């Protein structure tokens, strides 16, 4: 077992494969937790406090085989690079550096493409900046529509690179969303927006909460099922990007 700065380590699976593990402390955790970070393709061992970090590391060592198998099940990463194809609003989209000017833009095609002209070393950063801008525009429009239906108002909308949640809502009405939702079909993005807007009324997942979701997204069950089945593919887009 190799521990790097007390926060990163590598454990060996039964067949000898190296497995990356990140150690974290989360005071809200009631026990040791082991989960996968699909964005970075590594395991995360979580301890409730600093004293239990060693126990979390030992837990990861004990489950190294399970971690390796789960990581193998993850979809292949879809890098943000010149010539790659990623999903954009639910359809395949070519990424290219060809084009005039300096601003990234979407062209419907065929083939549909996102052009990010400029220096090769900043291609990924410029393309992700464009994807985040598009995600915020689509989500802001969806939030405004759903808030109007529910008679509520969000205090802010943020686009983040979240590891485990597609969206979140704080007690003061701040909504946060994963930028990778722009890769999903529009109706899926719309469902996540409806879900978080409903939290402005019900900060839980009670029947009353789902009744609010149904007011703005009647087919939410279908969209939630899509996200549960295909969400891993979205997390693979730009895996490792921060």
NUNU-695240 format. One record per residue (C-alpha): residue number from 1; x, y, z. Coordinates in nm, 2 decimals, decimal comma. Layout:
BEGIN
+-----+--------+--------+--------+
: pos :     px :     py :     pz :
+-----+--------+--------+--------+
: NUM :      X :      Y :      Z :
...
+-----+--------+--------+--------+
***
This chain:
BEGIN
+-----+--------+--------+--------+
: pos :     px :     py :     pz :
+-----+--------+--------+--------+
:   1 :   0,00 :   0,00 :   0,00 :
:   2 :   0,14 :   0,34 :  -0,10 :
:   3 :   0,02 :   0,65 :   0,07 :
:   4 :   0,08 :   0,99 :  -0,10 :
:   5 :   0,06 :   1,29 :   0,14 :
:   6 :  -0,19 :   1,10 :   0,35 :
:   7 :  -0,47 :   1,17 :   0,10 :
:   8 :  -0,40 :   0,95 :  -0,20 :
:   9 :  -0,29 :   0,59 :  -0,20 :
:  10 :  -0,26 :   0,29 :  -0,43 :
:  11 :  -0,38 :  -0,05 :  -0,33 :
:  12 :  -0,33 :  -0,38 :  -0,51 :
:  13 :  -0,63 :  -0,59 :  -0,63 :
:  14 :  -0,60 :  -0,97 :  -0,58 :
:  15 :  -0,47 :  -1,00 :  -0,94 :
:  16 :  -0,20 :  -0,74 :  -0,88 :
:  17 :  -0,37 :  -0,45 :  -1,05 :
:  18 :  -0,31 :  -0,11 :  -0,89 :
:  19 :  -0,62 :   0,07 :  -0,77 :
:  20 :  -0,62 :   0,44 :  -0,69 :
:  21 :  -0,79 :   0,54 :  -0,37 :
:  22 :  -0,85 :   0,89 :  -0,23 :
:  23 :  -0,89 :   0,94 :   0,14 :
:  24 :  -1,14 :   1,20 :   0,27 :
:  25 :  -1,29 :   1,31 :   0,60 :
:  26 :  -1,66 :   1,39 :   0,61 :
:  27 :  -1,80 :   1,48 :   0,96 :
:  28 :  -2,15 :   1,40 :   0,83 :
:  29 :  -2,06 :   1,04 :   0,76 :
:  30 :  -2,18 :   0,81 :   1,04 :
:  31 :  -1,95 :   0,52 :   0,94 :
:  32 :  -1,67 :   0,43 :   0,70 :
:  33 :  -1,79 :   0,47 :   0,34 :
:  34 :  -1,64 :   0,35 :   0,01 :
:  35 :  -1,76 :   0,49 :  -0,32 :
:  36 :  -1,64 :   0,55 :  -0,67 :
:  37 :  -1,56 :   0,89 :  -0,82 :
:  38 :  -1,66 :   0,83 :  -1,18 :
:  39 :  -1,51 :   1,16 :  -1,29 :
:  40 :  -1,16 :   1,07 :  -1,18 :
:  41 :  -1,21 :   0,69 :  -1,20 :
:  42 :  -1,08 :   0,63 :  -0,85 :
:  43 :  -1,22 :   0,50 :  -0,53 :
:  44 :  -1,30 :   0,73 :  -0,23 :
:  45 :  -1,26 :   0,60 :   0,12 :
:  46 :  -1,45 :   0,83 :   0,36 :
:  47 :  -1,40 :   0,85 :   0,74 :
:  48 :  -1,62 :   1,04 :   0,98 :
:  49 :  -1,31 :   1,20 :   1,14 :
:  50 :  -0,93 :   1,22 :   1,11 :
:  51 :  -0,88 :   0,95 :   1,37 :
:  52 :  -1,05 :   0,69 :   1,15 :
:  53 :  -0,86 :   0,77 :   0,83 :
:  54 :  -0,64 :   0,46 :   0,89 :
:  55 :  -0,94 :   0,25 :   0,93 :
:  56 :  -1,08 :   0,39 :   0,60 :
:  57 :  -0,75 :   0,30 :   0,43 :
:  58 :  -0,77 :  -0,05 :   0,57 :
:  59 :  -1,13 :  -0,08 :   0,45 :
:  60 :  -1,02 :   0,01 :   0,10 :
:  61 :  -0,74 :  -0,24 :   0,11 :
:  62 :  -0,98 :  -0,51 :   0,22 :
:  63 :  -1,22 :  -0,42 :  -0,07 :
:  64 :  -0,95 :  -0,37 :  -0,34 :
:  65 :  -1,09 :  -0,66 :  -0,55 :
:  66 :  -1,44 :  -0,51 :  -0,54 :
:  67 :  -1,31 :  -0,16 :  -0,63 :
:  68 :  -1,11 :  -0,30 :  -0,93 :
:  69 :  -1,42 :  -0,48 :  -1,06 :
:  70 :  -1,64 :  -0,18 :  -1,02 :
:  71 :  -1,39 :   0,05 :  -1,20 :
:  72 :  -1,37 :  -0,21 :  -1,48 :
:  73 :  -1,75 :  -0,17 :  -1,52 :
:  74 :  -1,73 :   0,20 :  -1,58 :
:  75 :  -1,77 :   0,33 :  -1,93 :
:  76 :  -1,45 :   0,43 :  -2,11 :
:  77 :  -1,36 :   0,79 :  -2,06 :
:  78 :  -1,46 :   1,03 :  -2,33 :
:  79 :  -1,18 :   1,29 :  -2,34 :
:  80 :  -1,23 :   1,65 :  -2,43 :
:  81 :  -0,98 :   1,67 :  -2,72 :
:  82 :  -0,95 :   1,76 :  -3,08 :
:  83 :  -1,12 :   1,50 :  -3,30 :
:  84 :  -1,31 :   1,33 :  -3,02 :
:  85 :  -1,69 :   1,28 :  -3,02 :
:  86 :  -1,90 :   1,34 :  -2,71 :
:  87 :  -2,27 :   1,36 :  -2,65 :
:  88 :  -2,41 :   1,71 :  -2,67 :
:  89 :  -2,78 :   1,76 :  -2,58 :
:  90 :  -2,82 :   1,38 :  -2,62 :
:  91 :  -2,66 :   1,35 :  -2,97 :
:  92 :  -2,31 :   1,27 :  -3,09 :
:  93 :  -2,10 :   1,58 :  -3,15 :
:  94 :  -1,75 :   1,61 :  -3,30 :
:  95 :  -1,50 :   1,83 :  -3,12 :
:  96 :  -1,27 :   2,02 :  -3,35 :
:  97 :  -1,02 :   2,30 :  -3,34 :
:  98 :  -1,08 :   2,39 :  -3,70 :
:  99 :  -1,26 :   2,72 :  -3,77 :
: 100 :  -1,21 :   3,10 :  -3,77 :
: 101 :  -1,21 :   3,33 :  -3,47 :
: 102 :  -1,14 :   3,26 :  -3,10 :
: 103 :  -1,48 :   3,17 :  -2,96 :
: 104 :  -1,61 :   2,82 :  -2,93 :
: 105 :  -1,94 :   2,76 :  -3,11 :
: 106 :  -2,18 :   2,48 :  -3,19 :
: 107 :  -2,27 :   2,39 :  -3,55 :
: 108 :  -2,56 :   2,15 :  -3,62 :
: 109 :  -2,38 :   1,99 :  -3,92 :
: 110 :  -2,39 :   1,73 :  -4,04 :
: 111 :  -2,18 :   1,63 :  -3,87 :
: 112 :  -2,28 :   1,83 :  -3,56 :
: 113 :  -1,97 :   1,98 :  -3,41 :
: 114 :  -1,83 :   2,21 :  -3,15 :
: 115 :  -1,56 :   2,43 :  -3,30 :
: 116 :  -1,30 :   2,55 :  -3,05 :
: 117 :  -1,03 :   2,73 :  -3,26 :
: 118 :  -0,72 :   2,85 :  -3,09 :
: 119 :  -0,41 :   2,71 :  -2,92 :
: 120 :  -0,40 :   2,33 :  -2,89 :
: 121 :  -0,29 :   2,35 :  -2,53 :
: 122 :  -0,60 :   2,53 :  -2,43 :
: 123 :  -0,85 :   2,33 :  -2,64 :
: 124 :  -0,99 :   2,13 :  -2,34 :
: 125 :  -1,03 :   2,44 :  -2,12 :
: 126 :  -1,20 :   2,64 :  -2,39 :
: 127 :  -1,43 :   2,36 :  -2,49 :
: 128 :  -1,54 :   2,29 :  -2,13 :
: 129 :  -1,59 :   2,66 :  -2,08 :
: 130 :  -1,83 :   2,65 :  -2,38 :
: 131 :  -2,01 :   2,34 :  -2,25 :
: 132 :  -2,06 :   2,51 :  -1,90 :
: 133 :  -2,20 :   2,82 :  -2,07 :
: 134 :  -2,45 :   2,62 :  -2,27 :
: 135 :  -2,54 :   2,41 :  -1,96 :
: 136 :  -2,61 :   2,73 :  -1,76 :
: 137 :  -2,82 :   2,88 :  -2,04 :
: 138 :  -3,04 :   2,57 :  -2,07 :
: 139 :  -3,07 :   2,52 :  -1,70 :
: 140 :  -3,15 :   2,88 :  -1,63 :
: 141 :  -3,43 :   2,87 :  -1,89 :
: 142 :  -3,56 :   2,54 :  -1,74 :
: 143 :  -3,54 :   2,67 :  -1,38 :
: 144 :  -3,73 :   2,99 :  -1,47 :
: 145 :  -4,00 :   2,79 :  -1,63 :
: 146 :  -4,04 :   2,55 :  -1,35 :
: 147 :  -4,02 :   2,82 :  -1,08 :
: 148 :  -4,30 :   3,01 :  -1,26 :
: 149 :  -4,52 :   2,70 :  -1,25 :
: 150 :  -4,45 :   2,63 :  -0,88 :
: 151 :  -4,47 :   2,99 :  -0,78 :
: 152 :  -4,12 :   3,00 :  -0,63 :
: 153 :  -3,79 :   3,17 :  -0,70 :
: 154 :  -3,43 :   3,04 :  -0,70 :
: 155 :  -3,18 :   3,28 :  -0,54 :
: 156 :  -2,89 :   3,17 :  -0,76 :
: 157 :  -2,79 :   2,91 :  -1,02 :
: 158 :  -2,44 :   2,76 :  -1,03 :
: 159 :  -2,28 :   2,52 :  -1,27 :
: 160 :  -2,03 :   2,28 :  -1,10 :
: 161 :  -1,81 :   1,98 :  -1,17 :
: 162 :  -2,00 :   1,76 :  -0,91 :
: 163 :  -1,88 :   1,41 :  -0,83 :
: 164 :  -2,20 :   1,24 :  -0,72 :
: 165 :  -2,50 :   1,47 :  -0,76 :
: 166 :  -2,66 :   1,60 :  -1,08 :
: 167 :  -2,81 :   1,89 :  -0,88 :
: 168 :  -2,86 :   2,03 :  -0,53 :
: 169 :  -3,06 :   2,29 :  -0,35 :
: 170 :  -2,96 :   2,48 :  -0,04 :
: 171 :  -3,19 :   2,61 :   0,23 :
: 172 :  -3,15 :   2,97 :   0,10 :
: 173 :  -3,26 :   2,87 :  -0,25 :
: 174 :  -2,93 :   2,83 :  -0,43 :
: 175 :  -2,94 :   2,57 :  -0,71 :
: 176 :  -2,63 :   2,39 :  -0,83 :
: 177 :  -2,60 :   2,16 :  -1,13 :
: 178 :  -2,34 :   1,94 :  -1,30 :
: 179 :  -2,22 :   2,09 :  -1,63 :
: 180 :  -2,23 :   1,74 :  -1,78 :
: 181 :  -2,61 :   1,76 :  -1,80 :
: 182 :  -2,56 :   1,95 :  -2,12 :
: 183 :  -2,45 :   1,61 :  -2,26 :
: 184 :  -2,78 :   1,45 :  -2,17 :
: 185 :  -3,10 :   1,47 :  -2,38 :
: 186 :  -3,28 :   1,80 :  -2,31 :
: 187 :  -3,57 :   1,63 :  -2,14 :
: 188 :  -3,33 :   1,48 :  -1,89 :
: 189 :  -3,17 :   1,81 :  -1,81 :
: 190 :  -3,53 :   1,95 :  -1,78 :
: 191 :  -3,62 :   1,68 :  -1,52 :
: 192 :  -3,31 :   1,76 :  -1,31 :
: 193 :  -3,41 :   2,13 :  -1,31 :
: 194 :  -3,76 :   2,04 :  -1,21 :
: 195 :  -3,63 :   1,82 :  -0,93 :
: 196 :  -3,42 :   2,09 :  -0,78 :
: 197 :  -3,70 :   2,35 :  -0,82 :
: 198 :  -3,93 :   2,12 :  -0,63 :
: 199 :  -3,68 :   2,13 :  -0,34 :
: 200 :  -3,75 :   2,50 :  -0,31 :
: 201 :  -4,08 :   2,39 :  -0,16 :
: 202 :  -4,00 :   2,04 :  -0,01 :
: 203 :  -3,65 :   1,98 :   0,11 :
: 204 :  -3,70 :   1,61 :   0,11 :
: 205 :  -3,81 :   1,32 :  -0,11 :
: 206 :  -4,15 :   1,27 :   0,04 :
: 207 :  -4,47 :   1,20 :  -0,17 :
: 208 :  -4,54 :   1,58 :  -0,14 :
: 209 :  -4,20 :   1,65 :  -0,30 :
: 210 :  -4,27 :   1,42 :  -0,60 :
: 211 :  -4,61 :   1,57 :  -0,64 :
: 212 :  -4,44 :   1,91 :  -0,69 :
: 213 :  -4,20 :   1,75 :  -0,95 :
: 214 :  -4,50 :   1,60 :  -1,13 :
: 215 :  -4,65 :   1,95 :  -1,17 :
: 216 :  -4,36 :   2,06 :  -1,39 :
: 217 :  -4,23 :   1,73 :  -1,53 :
: 218 :  -4,51 :   1,47 :  -1,55 :
: 219 :  -4,28 :   1,20 :  -1,71 :
: 220 :  -4,01 :   1,24 :  -1,44 :
: 221 :  -4,00 :   0,86 :  -1,38 :
: 222 :  -3,88 :   0,80 :  -1,73 :
: 223 :  -3,62 :   1,07 :  -1,72 :
: 224 :  -3,49 :   0,96 :  -1,38 :
: 225 :  -3,47 :   0,60 :  -1,51 :
: 226 :  -3,26 :   0,73 :  -1,81 :
: 227 :  -3,03 :   0,91 :  -1,58 :
: 228 :  -2,98 :   0,61 :  -1,35 :
: 229 :  -2,91 :   0,39 :  -1,65 :
: 230 :  -2,70 :   0,62 :  -1,86 :
: 231 :  -2,55 :   0,86 :  -1,61 :
: 232 :  -2,22 :   0,68 :  -1,60 :
: 233 :  -2,17 :   0,76 :  -1,96 :
: 234 :  -2,21 :   1,13 :  -1,89 :
: 235 :  -1,96 :   1,11 :  -1,60 :
: 236 :  -1,71 :   0,97 :  -1,85 :
: 237 :  -1,71 :   1,29 :  -2,06 :
: 238 :  -1,40 :   1,47 :  -1,97 :
: 239 :  -1,32 :   1,22 :  -1,69 :
: 240 :  -1,05 :   1,36 :  -1,46 :
: 241 :  -1,13 :   1,72 :  -1,56 :
: 242 :  -1,16 :   1,97 :  -1,27 :
+-----+--------+--------+--------+
***
